Amino acid sequence: MIKNSYIYTGSVIHKRFKPTIHSFKYKVFSLLVDLSELELLDKSLKIFSYNKFNIVSFYDRDHGARDGSSIKEWVIDNLKKNNIILPY
């Protein structure tokens, strides 16, 4: 069951008054991905893949050490190195 990952939607709005009036508005989205849920998201959502091509893909090689190793383990190691204690 996916508990902590979300898709947030919103709008970007811009308005300029000088030298001429100009404005625009467009829809955007942001992902909040719980790193513990990456494999579950991959199995549960048809448009999301973990370390595979899809409409929305999350690759470990694009984050953290950027060598393909686990992003979750990279984050945990960095928290420990900086004396940040996880609540779980």
N, C-alpha and C positions, 0 to 999 in steps of 0.2 A: 504494500500500500504506500503510495506516495504521500508523504506528510509535510515535507518542508520546502519543496521546490515549487516555484510559482512563475507565472507569466504576468508581468505588469504591463498595462497599456496606458497610453497617455497621448498628449499632443505637444508638439513644439510650435510655438507661436512667436512671430517676429513682426514688428511694425517699425518702420522708419518714417520720420516726418520731414527730414531734410536730406538732400537738396530737393527731392520729390517724395511724395507720399508713396510708400510701397509696403505691402504686408504679405505674409504667407502663413499658412498653418498646415501641418501634416501630422499624420498619426505615426507613433513609434511604439516599440515594445522593448522591454528589458526582461532578461531571464535571471531569476534567483535560483541557482542550482545547488542543492545540498550534495556535496561531493560523495556522501555515503549512498546517495540514491542514483548515481549515474547509470549503473547497470540495470536497475529497476526501470528507470526512465527509458533506456534503450529497448527493453522488452515490452514496455507498456504503451509507448507512443509511436505510432507509425511514421511520423515525420521527424522523429528525433533518433539519432544514433550516437553511440559512444565508440570513438576510434574507428568509425566507418563513415563512408559517404552517405549523405541524406540531405533533405531540405534544410534541416538544422542538425549540425554535427558538432560534437565536442571531442577534440583530440587532445590527449595528454601532451603530445609533442608541441602544442601551441602555448602551453602554460608551464609555469614552474621551471624546472631544470631544462625544459625544451629538448629533452633527449628521448622522449617516449616513455619515461618512467612514470609511475603513478603520481598524479597531481595531489591526491589526498595524502599520500605518504610524504611528499615534498612539503606540504603545508604543515603537517604534524611535526616533522623534523625541524622546520624553521621556528615553529612555536616553542618547541623544547629548547632550541639553541638560544632563544631570547627570553627564557625563563617565564614563558606564558603557560599557565596551567589550564588545561581544558576541564570543563565542569563534568565531563563524563569519561 
